[in-house]
C-alpha cells in the first residue's frame, strides 16, 4: 500500500527541496516520477536538477529524451515510462487517488505561502484519508523536516 507524504514548504522553495529529496530517493535505489502542474515550471526544474550543485547532478530526463531509461522522469502528462517506485507531485499536479497504490510512496509538495495551495493540500489530505491510504505530514522547522501528528 502506498504511503502518502505531504511536504509543507514554508522555509525553502521547491527548487531547493526537490533535489535533496530526489538524491535521498536515488540513494535508496528508488526510481522516481516527478509530475508537475505546469510545463514551463517543470522545464525550470529540469534545469535545476542539472545545476543545483557544482559537484553533482541528478540523472533524469523528460519525454522524447530516452527518459524511460532514467531513474528520475519529469512530466506534466500521465505517462509513466520509467517504472517508478515513488511519485512526486509538484506545483499543483494531481494524480488519481485510486491509482496511487501503483507506487510505494507518493509525495505531495505544496507551498505554505500560497493560500490556494494550502487549501488544495487540505482537500487532498481528506481525499487520501477517504481512499484509506496511510498519510504523513511533514513541515519545515528551523531548516529541517519535522513530522507532525
SVG drawing of the C-alpha trace seen along z (x, -y; Angstrom):
<svg xmlns="http://www.w3.org/2000/svg" viewBox="-14 -33 46 35">
<polyline fill="none" stroke="black" stroke-width="0.4" points="0.0,0.0 1.3,-3.4 2.4,-5.7 1.4,-9.4 3.7,-12.1 2.6,-15.7 5.5,-18.2 4.5,-21.7 7.1,-24.1 7.5,-27.2 11.2,-27.9 12.8,-26.7 11.4,-26.8 10.7,-23.6 13.8,-24.1 16.0,-23.7 13.9,-21.0 13.3,-18.8 16.9,-17.9 17.7,-16.9 14.7,-14.5 15.4,-13.1 19.0,-12.4 17.7,-10.5 15.4,-8.6 18.2,-7.5 20.4,-6.5 17.6,-4.1 17.5,-2.7 14.2,-4.1 13.0,-5.2 11.0,-8.5 8.3,-10.0 8.0,-13.8 4.7,-15.1 4.4,-18.9 1.4,-21.1 3.0,-23.5 5.2,-22.7 7.3,-25.9 7.9,-25.4 8.8,-21.8 11.3,-22.9 12.8,-25.2 13.1,-22.3 14.7,-20.2 17.5,-22.8 17.8,-23.0 18.4,-19.2 21.5,-19.6 23.0,-22.6 21.8,-22.6 25.3,-21.7 28.7,-22.3 30.0,-18.8 26.9,-16.8 23.8,-16.4 20.7,-14.2 20.3,-11.7 16.9,-12.4 15.0,-13.0 11.9,-14.3 9.7,-12.9 11.5,-12.5 15.0,-12.2 15.1,-8.5 13.8,-9.3 12.3,-5.8 15.9,-4.7 16.5,-7.4 15.9,-6.9 14.0,-10.2 11.4,-11.1 9.8,-14.6 6.4,-15.1 3.2,-17.1 1.3,-14.3 0.1,-10.9 2.9,-8.9 4.9,-6.7 7.6,-5.1 10.3,-4.6 8.6,-2.1 8.8,-4.5 8.7,-3.4 7.9,-6.9 5.6,-9.6 6.4,-13.3 3.5,-15.7 4.7,-19.3 3.3,-22.7 -0.3,-21.6 -0.1,-18.4 -2.7,-15.8 -3.0,-12.0 -6.0,-9.7 -6.1,-8.6 -7.3,-5.2 -4.1,-4.7 -1.6,-5.8 -1.2,-2.2 0.8,-1.6 3.7,-3.3 5.4,-2.5 5.4,-6.2 3.6,-9.3 5.0,-12.8 2.8,-15.8 4.6,-19.2 2.7,-22.4 3.8,-26.0 2.7,-27.1 2.9,-30.7 0.2,-30.2 -3.3,-30.1 -4.8,-28.3 -2.1,-25.6 -2.8,-25.1 -6.5,-24.7 -5.8,-22.2 -3.5,-20.2 -6.2,-20.1 -8.6,-18.7 -6.0,-16.2 -5.4,-15.1 -9.2,-14.4 -9.2,-12.5 -6.2,-10.4 -7.9,-9.6 -11.1,-8.6 -9.1,-6.4 -7.8,-4.7 -4.1,-5.4 -1.7,-6.0 -0.5,-9.6 2.1,-11.6 2.5,-15.3 6.0,-16.9 6.6,-20.6 9.8,-22.7 11.1,-23.9 14.5,-25.6 15.7,-24.4 14.7,-20.7 11.8,-18.5 9.7,-17.5 6.9,-15.0 3.7,-16.4 0.9,-14.4"/>
</svg>
